[in-house]
C-alpha cells in the first residue's frame, strides 16, 4: 500500500507473502493439518491489517490468545480461549486486532469455543440444528440508501414471513442502540410482506454527499451488522446476542481457528475426537468455509467497501 512508508511497507509485504504461502499450503494437507496452517495465514494477515490501520506492533509480538488449561479434552462444550487486554508495548497481537476491528479489550477475557461458534453467521443454521438453540441472527433482506431532500437515509428491509425474523426481531428492536438509529415506517402496499425501518436523514449535498453516506454507514454498523459472502453476493445479519458477550465478527473466526490450530499443534491425538462427536458437522463446515469468509471480510475492512470475487465464485 502507498499509505505505508518503508520499513512498514516492507514488513507488510513480507507478512502478506507468508499469509499467502500458509493459505496455499492449507489447500493440500489432510483436514487435521488445515486449522494450524489457516491460523498462521490469519496471523500474518492480522499483522498487515494492523500496519495499514497505523497501529503499533511490537518487534516480536506474542499471539495474544491462548487455550485455557484444565479443560476436558473430550467435550467441545468445555473448551475456552483466553486473551489479555491491550498492553502499553503492543506485544499482545490478538487484543490489538480486536481493538482495530472496533472491539472492547479493556480487560482480560475468557470465552467458550461454543460461544465463538455461535457468533459465526455462515455456520449458524447448523449450529442451531445441533444445539437446538433459537437463532442468534436476524437475516436482513437488504439495506437501501434513499435520497431525502438535501441528505440521505438508510432503510432496513426485513422479510416478515422469515422464521428467524419472527423469533429475533422483538429482542433486537428493544435494544437501546437499535432504537437510537432506526424507527419503523410503513411498507408500501406492493411490499406488504416486508417490515421497514429507516434512519433519520443525514444532511449532505454535492461534495458533502460522500461524508453523509459514511456517517450513515458508521451509525448503522454500530448496532452490529454481520455478513457472509454467498454465491449471489454479500448477505447481512443483525445479532440478538448481548453485545458484552460478542467479539467483532472477524475476531470470532480468528479465535476459533486459533483454538482448532492449537489442538492440531499440541494435541493432535485429540483432534479426531472432535469429528466423531456432536459437533463434528459444525466444525467441519467451519473449516471448509470460514477461511474464505475471513479473507474477503478483512479485505473489505481494509478497502472500506465490500470486496467480492467475480460472480462471488467461492471454493
CORZI-V440347 format. One record per residue. N is the residue number from 1. RES is the residue in one letter. SS is DSSP state (H for helix, E for strand, C for the rest). PHI is phi in whole degrees, 0 to 359 (NA if undefined). Layout:
BEGIN
n;res;ss;phi
N;RES;SS;PHI
N;RES;SS;PHI
END
This chain:
BEGIN
n;res;ss;phi
1;X;C;NA
2;X;C;289
3;X;C;287
4;X;C;260
5;X;C;261
6;X;C;296
7;X;C;269
8;X;H;297
9;X;H;295
10;X;H;296
11;X;H;299
12;X;H;299
13;X;H;295
14;X;H;293
15;X;H;297
16;X;H;295
17;X;H;295
18;X;H;298
19;X;H;301
20;X;H;296
21;X;H;293
22;X;H;295
23;X;H;297
24;X;H;295
25;X;H;296
26;X;C;289
27;X;C;280
28;X;C;250
29;X;C;290
30;X;C;290
31;X;H;308
32;X;H;294
33;X;H;272
34;X;H;296
35;X;H;303
36;X;H;293
37;X;H;293
38;X;H;293
39;X;H;299
40;X;H;292
41;X;H;295
42;X;H;301
43;X;H;302
44;X;H;289
45;X;H;294
46;X;H;298
47;X;H;296
48;X;H;299
49;X;H;300
50;X;H;296
51;X;H;296
52;X;H;293
53;X;C;275
54;X;C;62
55;X;C;263
56;X;C;290
57;X;C;233
58;X;C;298
59;X;C;302
60;X;C;231
61;X;C;291
62;X;E;277
63;X;C;298
64;X;C;75
65;X;C;205
66;X;E;214
67;X;E;273
68;X;C;293
69;X;C;271
70;X;C;83
71;X;C;280
72;X;C;284
73;X;C;292
74;X;C;274
75;X;C;236
76;X;H;297
77;X;H;300
78;X;H;268
79;X;C;276
80;X;E;220
81;X;E;239
82;X;E;224
83;X;E;217
84;X;C;277
85;X;C;282
86;X;C;298
87;X;C;255
88;X;C;296
89;X;C;267
90;X;C;58
91;X;C;272
92;X;E;255
93;X;H;289
94;X;H;298
95;X;H;299
96;X;H;296
97;X;H;294
98;X;H;300
99;X;H;296
100;X;H;294
101;X;C;274
102;X;C;99
103;X;C;277
104;X;C;261
105;X;C;230
106;X;C;276
107;X;C;209
108;X;C;301
109;X;E;225
110;X;E;239
111;X;E;228
112;X;E;291
113;X;H;299
114;X;H;299
115;X;H;296
116;X;H;295
117;X;H;296
118;X;H;297
119;X;C;271
120;X;C;254
121;X;H;296
122;X;H;294
123;X;H;239
124;X;H;289
125;X;H;298
126;X;H;295
127;X;H;303
128;X;H;293
129;X;H;296
130;X;H;283
131;X;H;270
132;X;C;65
133;X;C;274
134;X;C;286
135;X;C;295
136;X;C;261
137;X;E;234
138;X;E;252
139;X;E;287
140;X;E;266
141;X;C;294
142;X;E;185
143;X;E;253
144;X;E;247
145;X;E;261
146;X;E;238
147;X;E;279
148;X;E;229
149;X;C;48
150;X;C;259
151;X;E;201
152;X;E;221
153;X;E;222
154;X;E;247
155;X;E;246
156;X;E;262
157;X;E;243
158;X;E;242
159;X;E;273
160;X;C;299
161;X;C;269
162;X;C;292
163;X;H;298
164;X;H;292
165;X;H;296
166;X;H;299
167;X;H;276
168;X;H;250
169;X;H;298
170;X;H;302
171;X;H;291
172;X;H;291
173;X;H;288
174;X;C;277
175;X;C;293
176;X;H;299
177;X;H;294
178;X;H;298
179;X;H;293
180;X;H;284
181;X;H;254
182;X;C;244
183;X;E;227
184;X;E;283
185;X;E;231
186;X;C;283
187;X;C;286
188;X;C;287
189;X;H;298
190;X;H;288
191;X;H;232
192;X;C;287
193;X;C;265
194;X;E;243
195;X;E;244
196;X;E;246
197;X;E;232
198;X;E;228
199;X;C;270
200;X;C;289
201;X;C;296
202;X;E;249
203;X;E;293
204;X;C;179
205;X;C;225
206;X;H;53
207;X;H;293
208;X;H;277
209;X;H;294
210;X;H;292
211;X;H;295
212;X;H;296
213;X;H;295
214;X;H;297
215;X;H;299
216;X;H;295
217;X;H;298
218;X;H;298
219;X;H;293
220;X;H;293
221;X;H;295
222;X;C;294
223;X;C;282
224;X;C;101
225;X;E;240
226;X;E;258
227;X;E;213
228;X;E;224
229;X;E;270
230;X;E;246
231;X;C;292
232;X;C;247
233;X;E;111
234;X;E;281
235;X;E;238
236;X;E;245
237;X;E;221
238;X;E;253
239;X;E;257
240;X;C;254
241;X;C;281
242;X;C;296
243;X;H;307
244;X;H;291
245;X;H;261
246;X;C;238
247;X;C;257
248;X;C;306
249;X;H;310
250;X;H;293
251;X;H;292
252;X;H;296
253;X;H;295
254;X;H;301
255;X;H;294
256;X;H;295
257;X;H;295
258;X;H;301
259;X;H;301
260;X;H;296
261;X;H;293
262;X;H;291
263;X;H;296
264;X;H;300
265;X;H;281
266;X;H;257
267;X;C;225
268;X;H;300
269;X;H;289
270;X;H;264
271;X;H;299
272;X;H;297
273;X;H;295
274;X;H;296
275;X;C;266
276;X;C;238
277;X;C;255
278;X;C;301
279;X;C;260
280;X;H;303
281;X;H;299
282;X;H;295
283;X;H;294
284;X;H;299
285;X;H;295
286;X;H;301
287;X;H;292
288;X;H;281
289;X;H;240
290;X;H;279
291;X;H;295
292;X;H;291
293;X;H;300
294;X;H;296
295;X;H;297
296;X;H;287
297;X;H;295
298;X;H;292
299;X;H;299
300;X;H;294
301;X;H;297
302;X;H;289
303;X;H;283
304;X;C;81
305;X;C;218
306;X;C;295
307;X;C;243
308;X;C;227
309;X;C;281
310;X;H;306
311;X;H;61
312;X;H;52
313;X;C;285
314;X;C;252
315;X;C;289
END
